[in-house]
């Protein structure tokens, strides 16, 4: 049976004037989750949005909400993000010297814990906490801004993280984010990703959301098809 690849749009690329409508359109087009990037202007050189927007997103959808905290001292905030509607909360290995404790706090708050790392951070940094997380996010760009170009070296990192997951925590999802579009999503899936985040490839002023979602799904199906079919 063909494995299901989870696909979720990142609202960082959405039109905030029509955010509720865009989230509704993505859900109707078959999105599996909604991705929310939280940037604090310290860990990354940008500020995005916080709790009020997450609460509004929660009201706009019945889908799981996947929150990526690009911020220092995430342990101070995970309880509030869980209360605001986050189903999954992902933190960076570089941002928290007490990863184990913060990941436990995420779980105790009722959300699923996730872990991620920047493109140049050695993946061995995941190893000690991998058994306790539900999701690993491999960043395919340097976090902080949407619309960046996919870093090709991320494909090798995806494959190596997939191998680590199979050895240490086979039920853990492997998510990718950054520069993902229909032309490269197949390579990410072939490398081992099972959860895809896409921003500008889905929320674009140049094409309808259902059409963009359909193109992503077609590329994923092509990557999963047996050779020669």
C-alpha positions in Angstrom: 0.0 0.0 0.0 1.3 3.4 -0.9 2.3 5.4 2.2 0.4 8.6 2.9 2.5 11.8 2.7 1.2 14.5 4.9 1.0 17.9 3.2 0.5 21.2 5.1 0.6 24.8 3.9 2.6 27.4 5.9 0.5 30.5 6.6 3.7 32.6 6.6 3.0 32.9 2.8 -0.7 33.5 3.1 -2.6 36.7 2.4 -3.4 37.8 5.9 -6.2 40.0 4.7 -8.0 36.8 3.7 -6.3 34.3 6.1 -9.5 32.5 7.1 -10.6 32.0 3.6 -7.2 30.7 2.5 -7.0 28.3 5.4 -10.5 27.0 4.5 -9.5 26.6 0.9 -6.4 24.6 1.8 -8.4 22.4 4.1 -11.0 21.8 1.4 -8.2 21.0 -1.1 -6.9 18.2 1.1 -4.3 19.7 3.4 -3.4 17.4 6.3 -2.4 20.1 8.7 -1.7 23.9 9.0 1.9 25.0 9.7 2.6 28.2 11.8 6.0 29.7 11.9 6.7 31.8 15.0 9.8 34.0 14.8 11.1 36.2 17.7 13.6 38.5 16.0 16.4 37.0 18.2 16.9 33.4 17.2 16.1 34.4 13.6 16.4 37.9 12.0 12.7 38.3 11.5 9.5 38.7 13.5 6.4 36.9 12.4 3.4 36.4 14.7 2.3 35.0 18.0 -0.5 33.8 20.1 -3.4 35.9 18.8 -2.8 34.7 15.2 -2.5 31.1 16.4 -5.8 31.5 18.2 -7.4 32.8 15.0 -6.0 30.0 13.0 -7.4 27.5 15.5 -10.8 29.0 15.0 -10.5 28.8 11.2 -9.7 25.1 10.9 -10.3 21.6 12.3 -7.0 20.4 11.0 -4.0 19.8 13.3 -1.9 22.9 13.8 1.9 22.4 13.6 3.8 25.2 15.3 7.5 25.8 14.6 9.0 27.9 17.3 12.0 29.8 15.9 12.8 31.5 19.2 15.1 31.5 22.2 13.9 30.2 25.5 11.0 28.3 24.0 10.3 26.7 27.4 8.8 29.9 28.6 6.2 29.8 25.9 5.2 26.2 25.0 2.4 26.0 27.5 0.8 29.1 26.1 1.1 28.0 22.5 -0.5 24.6 23.4 -3.3 26.4 25.1 -3.8 28.7 22.1 -4.3 25.7 19.8 -1.0 24.1 18.8 -1.2 20.3 18.3 2.5 19.9 17.5 5.2 22.2 18.8 8.7 22.0 17.3 11.7 23.6 18.9 15.3 24.1 17.7 18.2 22.2 19.2 20.3 25.4 19.0 17.9 27.5 20.9 17.5 25.6 24.1 20.2 24.2 26.4 17.6 22.1 28.3 16.0 20.3 25.3 14.9 17.2 27.3 13.0 19.3 29.9 11.4 21.5 27.3 10.3 18.5 25.2 8.7 17.0 28.3 7.0 20.3 29.0 5.5 20.3 25.5 4.1 16.8 26.0 2.8 17.7 29.5 1.0 20.7 28.0 -1.0 18.3 25.7 0.9 18.9 22.4 3.2 16.5 20.5 6.9 17.4 20.8 9.0 18.0 17.8 12.7 18.9 17.2 14.5 20.7 14.4 17.9 22.1 13.5 19.4 24.6 11.1 21.0 23.5 7.8 24.6 23.6 9.1 23.9 22.0 12.5 25.2 18.4 12.7 22.3 15.9 12.8 24.0 14.1 15.7 22.5 16.8 17.8 19.1 15.1 17.4 20.3 11.7 18.7 19.8 12.0 22.4 16.2 13.4 22.3 15.0 11.5 19.2 13.3 8.7 21.2 11.0 11.2 22.9 9.8 13.3 19.9 6.9 12.7 17.6 8.4 14.7 14.7 11.8 15.8 13.4 11.9 18.8 11.1 14.7 19.1 8.6 15.1 22.7 7.5 15.9 23.0 3.8 16.7 26.7 4.1 18.1 28.9 6.8 15.1 29.8 8.9 13.8 33.4 9.2 12.2 34.2 5.9 9.8 32.6 3.5 10.3 32.2 -0.2 13.9 31.1 0.0 15.6 28.6 -2.4 15.8 25.0 -1.4 19.4 23.9 -0.3 20.3 20.8 -2.3 22.5 19.4 0.5 19.3 19.0 2.5 18.5 15.8 0.6 21.5 14.0 2.1 20.5 15.3 5.5 16.9 14.0 5.0 18.2 10.6 4.1 20.6 10.4 7.1 17.8 11.6 9.5 15.5 9.0 8.0 18.1 6.3 8.8 18.4 7.6 12.4 14.7 7.6 12.9 14.3 4.0 11.6 16.9 3.0 14.2 15.8 5.1 17.2 12.1 6.0 16.8 10.4 4.4 13.8 7.0 6.0 14.6 8.4 9.5 14.4 7.5 11.7 11.4 10.1 13.3 9.2 9.1 16.7 8.1 10.8 19.1 5.6 10.3 22.8 5.2 11.9 25.5 3.2 11.8 26.1 -0.6 9.6 23.1 -1.1 7.6 23.2 -4.4 6.2 20.7 -7.0 9.6 20.6 -8.8 11.5 19.3 -5.8 9.1 17.7 -3.4 9.5 14.4 -5.1 13.2 14.4 -4.3 12.5 15.2 -0.6 9.9 12.3 -0.5 12.4 9.9 -2.2 15.0 10.8 0.4 12.7 9.8 3.2 10.4 12.8 4.1 6.8 11.9 5.0 5.5 15.3 6.1 5.8 18.3 3.7 5.5 22.0 4.6 5.0 24.4 1.6 4.4 28.1 1.8 4.6 30.1 -1.4 4.1 27.0 -3.5 0.5 26.8 -2.1 -0.4 30.3 -1.1 0.4 32.3 -4.2 -1.4 35.2 -5.8 -0.7 33.7 -9.2 -2.8 30.6 -8.9 -5.7 29.1 -7.0 -4.9 27.1 -3.9 -6.7 23.9 -5.1 -4.6 23.9 -8.3 -1.4 24.4 -6.3 -2.3 21.6 -3.9 -3.1 19.3 -6.8 0.3 19.9 -8.4 2.0 19.1 -5.1 0.0 15.9 -4.7 0.8 14.9 -8.3 4.5 15.3 -7.7 4.3 13.3 -4.5 2.4 10.5 -6.2 5.0 10.4 -9.0 7.8 10.0 -6.4 6.0 7.2 -4.7 5.1 5.3 -8.0 7.0 2.1 -8.6 9.8 2.4 -11.1 8.7 2.0 -14.7 5.0 2.9 -14.1 
